[in-house]
Amino acid sequence: GMDSFSINAALFAVSVAVGLVVVRSAEVPKVTTKTAPKPRKASVKKLPTTGDINIADYIDHTVLKPSTVLSDIEKLCKEAVQYKFAAVCVPPNFVRAARKILDAAASKVQVATVIGFPFGYSSIAAKVAEVEQAIEDGADELDMVANISSIKSHDWVFLRQEVEAVLKPIRAHGLVLKVIIESGILLDHEIIGCCEVYGAAGIDYLKTSTGYAEAGASEKAVSLFRAHLPMSVQIKASGGIRDYATALAMVRCGATRIGCSAGVAIVSSSKTGASAATAPAAGSAY
């Protein structure tokens, strides 16, 4: 049999392992590792929605199309640095590359990625695993698609469990969570239900759309979000925003982030005062 020394050693090893697990899952100690980027205050600073605004400050410069290759990410990051956009939003498999490029440029541009994208019906465990991988790869912000099917089914209990599960690792690293609901296919009372659930959960942003549904961001949805969310939760408008007039309209309704792939065209037309009609066409939403 085992002598008392080995038994004690084994028990000690077990208690250490258990202790580590407890520390890692607790939200109080901030676990800082080399892979966890330090949060930058700029990521959640409140931007104005009235008066003069610099539209570049609001933009999540986005490339999420399935055909994305590394050169697209390099171009995206270079433009984000040049125009001082708030963030780049890239597919999960490009987080590491974006992080490296932006760090090399000593830029304050945040790295955002998507979770459960674009339909949101993967399991809670799958979404948590995606979040953990993205954090390890260097993401600052996580745009998670809520389970849209559960919203349509009014399963608020499940949606609360889902958001709490993904918030754990995000909060442990001091990072940012944006929850995407597909507002264009939801009824008003479903949007209001989401505002209540996600407002109570304490997410950072509620986001209007993935860009993959028939309808994208609307002034109506942004206004509805603002009326029913606590002020501590900000709003990201995305999906079909391709010109300065539309982007500005979303901000006036309460959006403090704009997700789009047309950021360069939007900023250029804001500078020249060009109308929406003369802004360069920028293809599809993402």
VOBA-833236 format. One line per field, with one value per residue (C-alpha): y, x, z; residue number from 1; residue in three letters. Coordinates in nm, 4 decimals, always signed. Last residue first. Layout:
BEGIN
y	Y, ...
x	X, ...
z	Z, ...
seq	NUM, ...
type	ALA, ...
This chain:
BEGIN
y	+4.2066, +4.4248, +4.3689, +4.5709, +4.9071, +5.1611, +5.4811, +5.7696, +5.9900, +5.8913, +5.9116, +6.2772, +6.4042, +6.6265, +6.5865, +6.4579, +6.2449, +6.1031, +5.9808, +5.8377, +5.6370, +5.5175, +5.3938, +5.2308, +5.0356, +4.6917, +4.7735, +4.7535, +5.0905, +5.1447, +5.4084, +5.3632, +5.5917, +5.7044, +5.9854, +5.7223, +5.5162, +5.8266, +5.9039, +5.5589, +5.5884, +5.9322, +5.8195, +5.5290, +5.1486, +5.0270, +4.7034, +4.5068, +4.6653, +4.8968, +4.8498, +4.9714, +5.0422, +4.8841, +5.1001, +5.3252, +5.0449, +4.9027, +4.9527, +5.2938, +5.2572, +4.9177, +5.0527, +5.3489, +5.1130, +4.8908, +5.1843, +5.3326, +5.0026, +4.7598, +4.4663, +4.2980, +3.9783, +3.8149, +3.7746, +4.1168, +3.9759, +4.2206, +4.4799, +4.4554, +4.4854, +4.6153, +4.5740, +4.2904, +4.3409, +4.0301, +4.2503, +4.4545, +4.1328, +3.9812, +4.3057, +4.4212, +4.0724, +4.0856, +4.4294, +4.2816, +3.9977, +4.2499, +4.4408, +4.1309, +3.9822, +3.9160, +4.2477, +4.2468, +3.9448, +3.9571, +4.0057, +4.0187, +4.2355, +4.1247, +4.3189, +4.1999, +4.2175, +3.8718, +3.7088, +3.9107, +3.7375, +3.3944, +3.4223, +3.6260, +3.3269, +3.1202, +3.4113, +3.4857, +3.1268, +3.0791, +3.4004, +3.2899, +2.9517, +3.1140, +3.3625, +3.0876, +3.3180, +3.0683, +3.3422, +3.4342, +3.0675, +3.0359, +3.3452, +3.1744, +3.4851, +3.5674, +3.6611, +3.9614, +3.9200, +4.2110, +4.2265, +3.9161, +3.7870, +3.4243, +3.2987, +3.5186, +3.3797, +3.0219, +3.0843, +3.2478, +2.9616, +2.7088, +2.9098, +2.9122, +2.5353, +2.4739, +2.6967, +2.4922, +2.6233, +2.8001, +3.1487, +3.1832, +3.3814, +3.3271, +3.1361, +3.3736, +3.6660, +3.8581, +4.1977, +4.3234, +4.6767, +4.9611, +5.1241, +5.0714, +4.9898, +4.9015, +4.5671, +4.5168, +4.5818, +4.3294, +4.0618, +4.0980, +4.0800, +3.7594, +3.5947, +3.6900, +3.5501, +3.2068, +3.3751, +3.5790, +3.9504, +4.2673, +4.5536, +4.8103, +5.1733, +5.3064, +5.5257, +5.5911, +5.4760, +5.2037, +5.0651, +5.0853, +4.8800, +4.6313, +4.5780, +4.5488, +4.2857, +4.1014, +4.0932, +3.9706, +3.6840, +3.5432, +3.5985, +3.3782, +3.3169, +3.6900, +3.8397, +4.1547, +4.4456, +4.7841, +4.8362, +5.2076, +5.4554, +5.6613, +5.6917, +5.8851, +6.1897, +6.3425, +6.6965, +6.7279, +6.4277, +6.0565, +6.1085, +5.8228, +5.6319, +5.4669, +5.0900, +4.9944, +5.3052, +5.1737, +4.9129, +4.5629, +4.3850, +4.1092, +3.7566, +3.5385, +3.6334, +3.5419, +3.7619, +3.5938, +3.8771, +3.7421, +3.8284, +3.6272, +3.2849, +3.0122, +3.0214, +3.0448, +2.7472, +2.5372, +2.6291, +2.5288, +2.1954, +2.1259, +2.2338, +2.0173, +1.7162, +1.7626, +1.7939, +1.4781, +1.2916, +1.4210, +1.3217, +0.9713, +0.9504, +1.0426, +0.8136, +0.5064, +0.3681, +0.0000
x	-1.9791, -2.2776, -2.2539, -2.0571, -1.9083, -2.0546, -1.8517, -2.0326, -2.2075, -2.5636, -2.4993, -2.4127, -2.0573, -1.9628, -1.6003, -1.4890, -1.7978, -1.7663, -1.4126, -1.5096, -1.7965, -1.5887, -1.3133, -1.5633, -1.7475, -1.7019, -1.9429, -2.0097, -2.1031, -2.0416, -2.1913, -2.5489, -2.8083, -3.0558, -2.8187, -2.5458, -2.7665, -2.8488, -2.4752, -2.4028, -2.6900, -2.5787, -2.2143, -2.2755, -2.2711, -2.4558, -2.6209, -2.5780, -2.4465, -2.5529, -2.3708, -2.5447, -2.4085, -2.5202, -2.4574, -2.7449, -2.9874, -3.1579, -3.5261, -3.5432, -3.1961, -3.2749, -3.6018, -3.4153, -3.1561, -3.4355, -3.6238, -3.3081, -3.2609, -2.9689, -2.9905, -3.2867, -3.2743, -3.0432, -2.6657, -2.5471, -2.5167, -2.7647, -2.8548, -2.5753, -2.6236, -2.3053, -2.1180, -2.3184, -2.4583, -2.6759, -2.9741, -2.9448, -2.9028, -3.2274, -3.4297, -3.3027, -3.3682, -3.7298, -3.7647, -3.6398, -3.8920, -4.1701, -4.0777, -4.0950, -3.7670, -3.6430, -3.4603, -3.3367, -3.1098, -2.9566, -2.5842, -2.4386, -2.1278, -1.8927, -1.5771, -1.2690, -1.1559, -0.9951, -1.2211, -1.5092, -1.4761, -1.4224, -1.7450, -1.9494, -1.9840, -2.1688, -2.3820, -2.4948, -2.6024, -2.7769, -2.9786, -3.0703, -3.1850, -3.4120, -3.5442, -3.6856, -3.9174, -3.9280, -3.8187, -3.5421, -3.4446, -3.4176, -3.1963, -2.9452, -2.7368, -2.4617, -2.1510, -1.9353, -1.6255, -1.3912, -1.0226, -0.9113, -0.5572, -0.5467, -0.6063, -0.9155, -1.0395, -0.9819, -1.1740, -1.4615, -1.4835, -1.4896, -1.7658, -1.9643, -1.9286, -2.0322, -2.3402, -2.4393, -2.4398, -2.7554, -2.6171, -2.6767, -2.3705, -2.1541, -2.1479, -1.8728, -1.7367, -1.4118, -1.2971, -0.9384, -0.9159, -0.7321, -0.4939, -0.2027, +0.1608, +0.1914, +0.3487, +0.0659, -0.1881, -0.0273, +0.0159, -0.3393, -0.4798, -0.2847, -0.3913, -0.7555, -0.7608, -0.9154, -1.1893, -1.3170, -1.2312, -1.3778, -1.1298, -1.1729, -1.2362, -1.1142, -0.8047, -0.8186, -0.4614, -0.4580, -0.7929, -0.6786, -0.3656, -0.5729, -0.8209, -0.5440, -0.3611, -0.6889, -0.7739, -0.4182, -0.4741, -0.7728, -1.1487, -1.3689, -1.6208, -1.7046, -1.6370, -1.4348, -1.5203, -1.3891, -1.5691, -1.6407, -1.7375, -1.4171, -1.4089, -1.7396, -1.5846, -1.8898, -2.0124, -2.3268, -2.5250, -2.4476, -2.1365, -1.8902, -1.8857, -1.5493, -1.5780, -1.2830, -1.0802, -0.9942, -0.7646, -0.7988, -0.4680, -0.4300, -0.4624, -0.1993, +0.0807, -0.1331, -0.3284, -0.5935, -0.7966, -0.8979, -1.2634, -1.4484, -1.3887, -1.3504, -0.9722, -0.9315, -1.1604, -0.9800, -0.6450, -0.7599, -0.8862, -0.5455, -0.3679, -0.6013, -0.5358, -0.1593, -0.1754, -0.3838, -0.1272, +0.1607, -0.0233, -0.0828, +0.2794, +0.4022, +0.1542, +0.2871, +0.0947, +0.0000
z	-4.4657, -4.5516, -4.9260, -5.1779, -5.0940, -5.3307, -5.3208, -5.1500, -5.4053, -5.3135, -4.9393, -4.9831, -4.9851, -4.6921, -4.7948, -4.4543, -4.3851, -4.7389, -4.6693, -4.3290, -4.4788, -4.7754, -4.5399, -4.3060, -4.5771, -4.4151, -4.1353, -3.7631, -3.6135, -3.2433, -3.0129, -3.1367, -2.9731, -3.2390, -3.3465, -3.3880, -3.6211, -3.8296, -3.8558, -3.9988, -4.2471, -4.3693, -4.3854, -4.6205, -4.6275, -4.3181, -4.4359, -4.1139, -3.7969, -3.5161, -3.1858, -2.8728, -2.5243, -2.1973, -1.8888, -1.9981, -1.9044, -2.2127, -2.3040, -2.4758, -2.6279, -2.7808, -2.9273, -3.0784, -3.2317, -3.3680, -3.5244, -3.6748, -3.8544, -3.8722, -4.1114, -4.2789, -4.4878, -4.2332, -4.2781, -4.1616, -3.8098, -3.6634, -3.4005, -3.1444, -2.7681, -2.6078, -2.2781, -2.1181, -1.7691, -1.7327, -1.6350, -1.9559, -2.1522, -2.0224, -2.0305, -2.3701, -2.5063, -2.3867, -2.5530, -2.8817, -2.8480, -2.7726, -3.0887, -3.3085, -3.4285, -3.7836, -3.8363, -3.4750, -3.5316, -3.1843, -3.1428, -2.7910, -2.7530, -2.4776, -2.3840, -2.1937, -1.8308, -1.8464, -1.5849, -1.7318, -2.0707, -1.9125, -1.7095, -1.9616, -2.1952, -1.9330, -1.8091, -2.1663, -2.2285, -1.8943, -1.9472, -2.2996, -2.1661, -1.9063, -2.1647, -2.3842, -2.5808, -2.8715, -3.1175, -2.8708, -2.8347, -3.2148, -3.2168, -2.9858, -2.9240, -3.1722, -2.9776, -3.0672, -2.8519, -2.7846, -2.6917, -2.8856, -2.8282, -2.9465, -2.5911, -2.5705, -2.9034, -2.7836, -2.4602, -2.6491, -2.8990, -2.6125, -2.4407, -2.7659, -2.8071, -2.4457, -2.4893, -2.7933, -3.1519, -3.2664, -3.3117, -3.6863, -3.8027, -3.6054, -3.2781, -3.1620, -3.3652, -3.3344, -3.2121, -3.2004, -3.0625, -3.2385, -2.9889, -3.2287, -3.1518, -3.5246, -3.4311, -3.1810, -3.4580, -3.6948, -3.4260, -3.2930, -3.6473, -3.7182, -3.3908, -3.4440, -3.7998, -3.7265, -3.5223, -3.8215, -3.7977, -3.6493, -3.6469, -3.3754, -3.2819, -3.6181, -3.6219, -4.0003, -4.0692, -3.8018, -3.9187, -4.2816, -4.2060, -4.0058, -4.2903, -4.5523, -4.3458, -4.2833, -4.6548, -4.7306, -4.4841, -4.6729, -4.6328, -4.8554, -4.5739, -4.5480, -4.2072, -4.2778, -4.0493, -3.9431, -3.6106, -3.6480, -3.3779, -3.3506, -3.7327, -3.7188, -3.5508, -3.3875, -3.3568, -3.1458, -3.0234, -2.9832, -2.7699, -2.7100, -2.3832, -2.3254, -2.3472, -2.5650, -2.4913, -2.1446, -2.2936, -2.1547, -2.0990, -2.3558, -2.2174, -2.3860, -2.1511, -1.8540, -1.6179, -1.4086, -1.2610, -0.9218, -0.8548, -1.1184, -0.9711, -1.2341, -1.2400, -0.8622, -0.8035, -1.0639, -0.9149, -0.5672, -0.6974, -0.8516, -0.5334, -0.3247, -0.5485, -0.5321, -0.1522, -0.1292, -0.3412, -0.1287, +0.1878, +0.0512, -0.0622, +0.2876, +0.4636, +0.2855, -0.0112, +0.0000
seq	286, 285, 284, 283, 282, 281, 280, 279, 278, 277, 276, 275, 274, 273, 272, 271, 270, 269, 268, 267, 266, 265, 264, 263, 262, 261, 260, 259, 258, 257, 256, 255, 254, 253, 252, 251, 250, 249, 248, 247, 246, 245, 244, 243, 242, 241, 240, 239, 238, 237, 236, 235, 234, 233, 232, 231, 230, 229, 228, 227, 226, 225, 224, 223, 222, 221, 220, 219, 218, 217, 216, 215, 214, 213, 212, 211, 210, 209, 208, 207, 206, 205, 204, 203, 202, 201, 200, 199, 198, 197, 196, 195, 194, 193, 192, 191, 190, 189, 188, 187, 186, 185, 184, 183, 182, 181, 180, 179, 178, 177, 176, 175, 174, 173, 172, 171, 170, 169, 168, 167, 166, 165, 164, 163, 162, 161, 160, 159, 158, 157, 156, 155, 154, 153, 152, 151, 150, 149, 148, 147, 146, 145, 144, 143, 142, 141, 140, 139, 138, 137, 136, 135, 134, 133, 132, 131, 130, 129, 128, 127, 126, 125, 124, 123, 122, 121, 120, 119, 118, 117, 116, 115, 114, 113, 112, 111, 110, 109, 108, 107, 106, 105, 104, 103, 102, 101, 100, 99, 98, 97, 96, 95, 94, 93, 92, 91, 90, 89, 88, 87, 86, 85, 84, 83, 82, 81, 80, 79, 78, 77, 76, 75, 74, 73, 72, 71, 70, 69, 68, 67, 66, 65, 64, 63, 62, 61, 60, 59, 58, 57, 56, 55, 54, 53, 52, 51, 50, 49, 48, 47, 46, 45, 44, 43, 42, 41, 40, 39, 38, 37, 36, 35, 34, 33, 32, 31, 30, 29, 28, 27, 26, 25, 24, 23, 22, 21, 20, 19, 18, 17, 16, 15, 14, 13, 12, 11, 10, 9, 8, 7, 6, 5, 4, 3, 2, 1
type	TYR, ALA, SER, GLY, ALA, ALA, PRO, ALA, THR, ALA, ALA, SER, ALA, GLY, THR, LYS, SER, SER, SER, VAL, ILE, ALA, VAL, GLY, ALA, SER, CYS, GLY, ILE, ARG, THR, ALA, GLY, CYS, ARG, VAL, MET, ALA, LEU, ALA, THR, ALA, TYR, ASP, ARG, ILE, GLY, GLY, SER, ALA, LYS, ILE, GLN, VAL, SER, MET, PRO, LEU, HIS, ALA, ARG, PHE, LEU, SER, VAL, ALA, LYS, GLU, SER, ALA, GLY, ALA, GLU, ALA, TYR, GLY, THR, SER, THR, LYS, LEU, TYR, ASP, ILE, GLY, ALA, ALA, GLY, TYR, VAL, GLU, CYS, CYS, GLY, ILE, ILE, GLU, HIS, ASP, LEU, LEU, ILE, GLY, SER, GLU, ILE, ILE, VAL, LYS, LEU, VAL, LEU, GLY, HIS, ALA, ARG, ILE, PRO, LYS, LEU, VAL, ALA, GLU, VAL, GLU, GLN, ARG, LEU, PHE, VAL, TRP, ASP, HIS, SER, LYS, ILE, SER, SER, ILE, ASN, ALA, VAL, MET, ASP, LEU, GLU, ASP, ALA, GLY, ASP, GLU, ILE, ALA, GLN, GLU, VAL, GLU, ALA, VAL, LYS, ALA, ALA, ILE, SER, SER, TYR, GLY, PHE, PRO, PHE, GLY, ILE, VAL, THR, ALA, VAL, GLN, VAL, LYS, SER, ALA, ALA, ALA, ASP, LEU, ILE, LYS, ARG, ALA, ALA, ARG, VAL, PHE, ASN, PRO, PRO, VAL, CYS, VAL, ALA, ALA, PHE, LYS, TYR, GLN, VAL, ALA, GLU, LYS, CYS, LEU, LYS, GLU, ILE, ASP, SER, LEU, VAL, THR, SER, PRO, LYS, LEU, VAL, THR, HIS, ASP, ILE, TYR, ASP, ALA, ILE, ASN, ILE, ASP, GLY, THR, THR, PRO, LEU, LYS, LYS, VAL, SER, ALA, LYS, ARG, PRO, LYS, PRO, ALA, THR, LYS, THR, THR, VAL, LYS, PRO, VAL, GLU, ALA, SER, ARG, VAL, VAL, VAL, LEU, GLY, VAL, ALA, VAL, SER, VAL, ALA, PHE, LEU, ALA, ALA, ASN, ILE, SER, PHE, SER, ASP, MET, GLY
